[in-house]
């Protein structure tokens, strides 16, 4: 029997964790006929990976598909989740575990991000526009920045204005970039984050200080858009084939 474990970052604000549970519950219902499933959190929540994985095992799962509900492969996907899963396998050596890739570069996210840029641009007629796509970023791997740049280039081609691929914590820092190369026109800033939180508030404050006399629009995050569920379902279907 296969069990599926969705892993979210977790928030100190309970309403964010509740929103995460509500979001993935739609997919859990679709998967009910294929596999049992649970939800775990990396931080700020008692439903840890070890606890929820053991719950699946105790319920009869001998194969686990672990789905990081994370945009890119940073510290959590590369280190924290594998370490927790290693603990699970040490306690249950007969269990096989497959961790899927992250979903930030998949179709659903690209559609949502492009929609954010297009919607904002429609309200800025007859203006020179430059887009800014900001992700969390990481210095542990070059792959997230490469993916972010590829996504920005694809969207830029579709919307007809340049888009910079920048990050909050990665090597291509958005503050340093904007200081070195100020916006060429009206800016459209799209935060490539799953939902609103303190990092979004921080970016808004920093941009207000950095660009006090410059016109720019700060859009919504992905906001648990349902199109992401199709990406997660695709990852799970691929993993199910691998575990058969």
ChimeraX attribute file (.defattr): number of C-alpha atoms within 10 A of each C-alpha:
attribute: neighborCount
match mode: 1-to-1
recipient: residues
	/A:1	13
	/A:2	20
	/A:3	23
	/A:4	27
	/A:5	21
	/A:6	22
	/A:7	24
	/A:8	22
	/A:9	16
	/A:10	20
	/A:11	18
	/A:12	11
	/A:13	11
	/A:14	12
	/A:15	10
	/A:16	15
	/A:17	18
	/A:18	12
	/A:19	14
	/A:20	22
	/A:21	17
	/A:22	13
	/A:23	17
	/A:24	20
	/A:25	15
	/A:26	12
	/A:27	16
	/A:28	21
	/A:29	12
	/A:30	11
	/A:31	16
	/A:32	10
	/A:33	8
	/A:34	15
	/A:35	16
	/A:36	19
	/A:37	24
	/A:38	20
	/A:39	22
	/A:40	24
	/A:41	21
	/A:42	19
	/A:43	13
	/A:44	14
	/A:45	15
	/A:46	12
	/A:47	17
	/A:48	19
	/A:49	26
	/A:50	18
	/A:51	14
	/A:52	21
	/A:53	28
	/A:54	17
	/A:55	15
	/A:56	21
	/A:57	19
	/A:58	10
	/A:59	12
	/A:60	13
	/A:61	20
	/A:62	16
	/A:63	20
	/A:64	26
	/A:65	24
	/A:66	27
	/A:67	26
	/A:68	25
	/A:69	25
	/A:70	19
	/A:71	21
	/A:72	25
	/A:73	21
	/A:74	21
	/A:75	13
	/A:76	17
	/A:77	21
	/A:78	14
	/A:79	12
	/A:80	14
	/A:81	20
	/A:82	16
	/A:83	15
	/A:84	16
	/A:85	19
	/A:86	15
	/A:87	14
	/A:88	20
	/A:89	17
	/A:90	10
	/A:91	12
	/A:92	13
	/A:93	10
	/A:94	10
	/A:95	14
	/A:96	14
	/A:97	20
	/A:98	18
	/A:99	19
	/A:100	17
	/A:101	20
	/A:102	19
	/A:103	22
	/A:104	24
	/A:105	16
	/A:106	18
	/A:107	13
	/A:108	19
	/A:109	21
	/A:110	18
	/A:111	13
	/A:112	19
	/A:113	22
	/A:114	18
	/A:115	14
	/A:116	20
	/A:117	25
	/A:118	16
	/A:119	12
	/A:120	19
	/A:121	22
	/A:122	9
	/A:123	10
	/A:124	15
	/A:125	9
	/A:126	8
	/A:127	10
	/A:128	12
	/A:129	21
	/A:130	21
	/A:131	27
	/A:132	26
	/A:133	21
	/A:134	23
	/A:135	25
	/A:136	20
	/A:137	24
	/A:138	20
	/A:139	14
	/A:140	14
	/A:141	16
	/A:142	14
	/A:143	14
	/A:144	23
	/A:145	22
	/A:146	12
	/A:147	16
	/A:148	23
	/A:149	17
	/A:150	14
	/A:151	21
	/A:152	24
	/A:153	16
	/A:154	14
	/A:155	22
	/A:156	18
	/A:157	11
	/A:158	11
	/A:159	15
	/A:160	11
	/A:161	15
	/A:162	16
	/A:163	25
	/A:164	20
	/A:165	23
	/A:166	27
	/A:167	24
	/A:168	19
	/A:169	14
	/A:170	19
	/A:171	16
	/A:172	18
	/A:173	17
	/A:174	22
	/A:175	16
	/A:176	12
	/A:177	15
	/A:178	16
	/A:179	11
	/A:180	9
	/A:181	9
	/A:182	12
	/A:183	19
	/A:184	12
	/A:185	14
	/A:186	17
	/A:187	21
	/A:188	24
	/A:189	23
	/A:190	23
	/A:191	27
	/A:192	26
	/A:193	20
	/A:194	20
	/A:195	17
	/A:196	15
	/A:197	14
	/A:198	9
	/A:199	14
	/A:200	19
	/A:201	11
	/A:202	12
	/A:203	17
	/A:204	15
	/A:205	11
	/A:206	13
	/A:207	18
	/A:208	13
	/A:209	10
	/A:210	14
	/A:211	14
	/A:212	10
	/A:213	8
	/A:214	14
	/A:215	12
	/A:216	22
	/A:217	17
	/A:218	18
	/A:219	16
	/A:220	17
	/A:221	19
	/A:222	21
	/A:223	15
	/A:224	17
	/A:225	14
	/A:226	15
	/A:227	15
	/A:228	25
	/A:229	18
	/A:230	14
	/A:231	18
	/A:232	23
	/A:233	16
	/A:234	14
	/A:235	19
	/A:236	21
	/A:237	12
	/A:238	12
	/A:239	20
	/A:240	19
	/A:241	8
	/A:242	10
	/A:243	13
	/A:244	7
